[in-house]
Amino acid sequence: MNAWDAFAWMAWTWQTATFFAAIAGLLGIMTLLAVFRPEAERVGVLGIATTRGDRLFISLLGSAFIHLGWLGLVGPDLWWAFGVSLGYAVAVFSMV
């Protein structure tokens, strides 16, 4: 029995594991940035004060909607949706 057999009931794939590892990595990076480079809130185009963590949350939430919309309207080829999501995240971090 290998280590992945314990997770077989969850139908983990390497893509799922990579996704959750990336989220964990982003949270780790955001924590390190908060400790070593504290940031004051700023007001962007939405007119609300946001921090890095707020902008990360907005980016992740928007990316989920982009991917769901892509699945519903275009189909299962999600590489373009991933590219759109990266562009969306860059826009959120620079303007919000």
Backbone torsions as a table, in degrees:
resi	resn	phi	psi	omega
1	MET	NA	123.3	178.6
2	ASN	-95.4	178.0	-174.6
3	ALA	-65.4	-31.2	-177.7
4	TRP	-74.5	-20.7	180.0
5	ASP	-63.2	-29.6	178.6
6	ALA	-65.6	-23.8	-179.2
7	PHE	-102.5	9.7	-175.8
8	ALA	-62.1	-31.7	-179.3
9	TRP	-66.2	-19.2	-178.6
10	MET	-94.7	0.2	-179.6
11	ALA	55.3	44.5	178.0
12	TRP	-68.0	140.0	170.8
13	THR	-121.1	170.2	179.0
14	TRP	-64.8	-30.9	178.9
15	GLN	-65.9	-41.6	179.4
16	THR	-65.6	-44.7	179.0
17	ALA	-62.5	-40.3	178.3
18	THR	-64.0	-41.0	178.9
19	PHE	-59.9	-50.1	-178.3
20	PHE	-69.8	-31.7	175.2
21	ALA	-66.8	-38.4	177.9
22	ALA	-65.7	-41.1	177.5
23	ILE	-63.3	-44.3	178.5
24	ALA	-62.4	-40.8	177.5
25	GLY	-63.4	-42.3	177.4
26	LEU	-62.0	-42.3	178.3
27	LEU	-64.7	-37.9	176.4
28	GLY	-64.2	-44.0	178.4
29	ILE	-63.3	-42.9	179.7
30	MET	-64.3	-36.5	177.4
31	THR	-64.9	-46.1	178.7
32	LEU	-62.6	-40.4	177.5
33	LEU	-63.4	-39.8	179.7
34	ALA	-65.7	-34.0	-179.2
35	VAL	-76.7	-46.6	-172.4
36	PHE	-93.7	-20.9	178.1
37	ARG	-136.9	72.7	-179.5
38	PRO	-56.9	149.5	-173.8
39	GLU	-131.5	140.7	172.3
40	ALA	-86.9	153.1	177.9
41	GLU	-63.8	151.7	176.5
42	ARG	-133.6	156.9	-179.5
43	VAL	-108.4	125.3	-179.4
44	GLY	-113.4	-150.5	-174.7
45	VAL	-67.2	-21.8	178.4
46	LEU	-78.6	-15.3	179.7
47	GLY	79.3	14.8	177.1
48	ILE	-119.1	150.7	178.1
49	ALA	-77.5	128.1	-179.0
50	THR	-131.1	154.8	172.9
51	THR	-110.7	178.8	176.4
52	ARG	-57.9	-43.1	-179.3
53	GLY	-62.3	-39.6	176.6
54	ASP	-62.8	-43.4	-179.5
55	ARG	-67.9	-34.6	175.2
56	LEU	-63.6	-45.1	179.7
57	PHE	-61.5	-45.0	178.0
58	ILE	-61.0	-40.2	179.1
59	SER	-64.9	-45.4	-179.3
60	LEU	-66.4	-41.0	179.3
61	LEU	-65.4	-45.2	177.9
62	GLY	-63.7	-38.2	178.6
63	SER	-64.5	-37.2	176.7
64	ALA	-62.2	-44.1	179.0
65	PHE	-66.7	-38.0	176.4
66	ILE	-60.1	-47.0	-179.6
67	HIS	-65.9	-41.3	178.0
68	LEU	-64.6	-43.1	176.7
69	GLY	-62.2	-40.6	179.0
70	TRP	-63.0	-44.7	178.1
71	LEU	-59.9	-41.5	-177.7
72	GLY	-74.9	-33.0	-174.1
73	LEU	-100.5	-33.3	-173.6
74	VAL	-109.2	-50.5	-178.6
75	GLY	139.6	-169.6	-170.8
76	PRO	-80.8	-1.5	177.9
77	ASP	-80.9	97.4	-169.4
78	LEU	-95.9	3.9	-178.6
79	TRP	-64.5	-37.4	177.8
80	TRP	-68.4	-38.7	177.1
81	ALA	-62.9	-37.2	176.5
82	PHE	-61.9	-43.9	177.7
83	GLY	-63.0	-42.7	177.3
84	VAL	-62.5	-40.8	179.6
85	SER	-64.4	-39.9	176.7
86	LEU	-63.0	-43.3	176.4
87	GLY	-62.2	-39.7	177.0
88	TYR	-62.6	-43.4	179.7
89	ALA	-63.6	-41.1	177.8
90	VAL	-62.5	-42.2	178.6
91	ALA	-64.2	-42.3	179.6
92	VAL	-63.4	-46.0	-177.8
93	PHE	-69.3	-24.6	-179.3
94	SER	-92.6	-26.2	-174.1
95	MET	-115.8	-19.7	-175.9
96	VAL	-92.8	NA	NA
